[in-house]
Each structure stands twice: as C-alpha cells, then as structure tokens.
Amino acid sequence: MLLSMNTEILPKVRFIGYASYSNPWIHFRRIINEYIIYIIKKGEMYIEEGDREYILKRGDFLILQPNIEHKGFKKSCCDYYYVHFNHPGITVVKDENIDSVNSKILSNRKKSLISELPLRKEPFRPHRQYT
C-alpha cells in the first residue's frame, strides 16, 4: 500500500523508543489509533497488518496505519526503533502502481537537482574581512 504525506505539516510524535530482543519474540496483537514506524536495526521482524504479512530485515522500515490490527506471525530476534505519531495529512494512494510512483519520484528528484542559477562570469572571491 502506498501512502502520501503532506510535508508542510509536521507529524505530532507521541512516543519514540528502541527495542532489543536477543531471545526469539513475537509481536503482540493490537489495534492502535496512531501511525507507527518500525525501523529495523538488526535481525528480522515478522509482522502482519490486516491481511498483509511483512518480513522486515536490517535497514527496512514500515509504517503501520491507525485502527488496523497488527500482530506478529513468527518468532525472531530483532533490534528496532519505533515512532508513534499522528498526522492529518497522510492519505492512501489509490489506483497507482509502484512503477508509476517510482517514475514520478525520479522525475521530481531530477528536477530538484537542476540548478536554475546562472553561471558566474567572474571567479568567486570571498568578502574582505576588516579588523
């Protein structure tokens, strides 16, 4: 599922933390009324949101949506960061495929890297410092 976020609105962060499970552990079942980001530092997390299963590994992150049940589906060892937050400007992107979204992101990135500043005719000289 693809999400879009209005970046002109800052999220309201309620809780940030870090969890480290060196013994195999399974995520508990819950429904919560806020977004949660999981960022995996080490190991694997096996988590299900609604009817979708995710296997998260080192470097992966996942945003869980509010009011949808999530739970673990397999025990594992895992170190991860989590952020609980609310944001009024997040919407589900409908009728978009991943290739179309990736193409738009790449196009926007290329546009942002193109400088519209004119080239200098004279070499840059720092301002004179007075003592």
C-alpha positions in Angstrom: 0.0 0.0 0.0 1.3 3.4 -0.9 0.9 6.4 1.3 1.2 10.1 0.5 2.1 12.7 3.2 1.7 16.5 3.1 5.2 17.5 4.1 4.1 21.0 5.0 2.6 19.6 8.2 4.8 18.2 10.9 3.8 14.9 12.5 2.8 15.0 16.2 5.2 12.5 17.7 3.8 10.8 20.8 6.4 8.2 21.6 9.9 7.1 20.4 11.8 4.1 21.5 14.2 1.3 20.9 13.6 -2.5 21.5 16.2 -5.2 21.5 15.1 -8.9 21.7 18.0 -11.3 21.9 15.6 -14.2 22.5 13.0 -15.1 19.9 10.0 -13.0 20.3 6.7 -12.4 18.5 5.0 -9.0 18.3 1.8 -8.8 20.3 -1.6 -8.3 18.8 -3.2 -4.8 19.0 -5.2 -2.1 17.3 -3.9 1.4 17.9 -5.2 4.8 16.8 -1.9 6.3 15.5 0.7 5.6 12.9 3.8 3.6 13.9 7.1 3.5 12.1 9.3 0.5 12.7 13.0 0.8 11.6 14.9 -2.5 11.8 18.5 -2.3 13.1 19.3 -6.0 13.4 17.6 -9.3 12.9 14.1 -9.9 11.5 10.6 -8.9 12.4 7.6 -10.9 11.1 4.6 -8.7 11.4 1.1 -8.7 9.8 -1.1 -5.7 9.3 -4.7 -6.5 8.3 -4.3 -9.4 5.8 -0.7 -8.5 4.7 2.4 -10.1 6.1 5.7 -8.3 6.2 9.2 -9.8 6.8 11.4 -6.8 7.8 15.2 -7.1 7.9 18.1 -4.8 8.7 17.6 -1.4 7.1 13.9 -1.9 6.3 11.2 0.3 7.7 7.4 0.0 7.8 4.6 2.5 8.6 1.6 0.8 10.2 -1.7 2.6 9.8 -4.1 3.6 12.6 -7.1 1.4 13.5 -5.9 -1.7 11.7 -4.9 -4.7 13.7 -1.3 -5.7 13.6 0.4 -8.7 15.2 3.5 -10.9 14.8 3.2 -14.2 12.9 6.6 -15.8 13.6 9.1 -15.6 16.5 12.5 -14.0 15.8 15.3 -12.0 17.4 15.2 -8.3 16.4 16.5 -4.8 17.3 14.4 -2.0 16.1 13.4 1.7 16.6 9.8 2.8 16.7 8.0 6.1 16.4 4.3 6.5 17.3 2.8 9.6 15.7 -0.3 11.3 14.3 -0.5 13.3 11.1 -3.6 14.7 9.5 -2.1 14.9 6.0 -1.4 11.2 5.3 -3.6 9.6 2.7 -3.7 6.2 0.9 -2.7 6.5 -2.8 -5.3 4.7 -4.8 -5.0 3.5 -8.4 -1.3 3.9 -8.6 1.2 1.2 -9.4 4.7 1.2 -8.0 6.4 1.8 -11.3 4.3 5.0 -11.9 5.1 6.2 -8.4 8.8 5.5 -8.8 8.8 7.3 -12.1 7.3 10.4 -10.5 9.7 10.3 -7.6 12.7 10.1 -10.0 11.4 12.9 -12.2 10.9 15.2 -9.2 14.3 14.3 -7.9 16.0 15.2 -11.2 14.1 18.5 -11.4 15.2 19.4 -7.9 18.9 18.8 -8.8 18.8 21.1 -11.8 20.2 24.4 -10.8 18.5 27.5 -12.3 21.2 29.8 -11.1 23.2 31.5 -13.9 26.8 30.6 -14.1 29.2 33.2 -12.7 31.3 35.1 -15.2 33.8 36.1 -12.6 35.6 33.7 -10.2 34.2 33.7 -6.6 36.1 36.0 -4.2 35.3 35.9 -0.5 34.3 39.2 1.1 37.1 41.2 2.6 37.4 40.9 6.3 38.1 44.1 8.3 39.9 44.1 11.5 
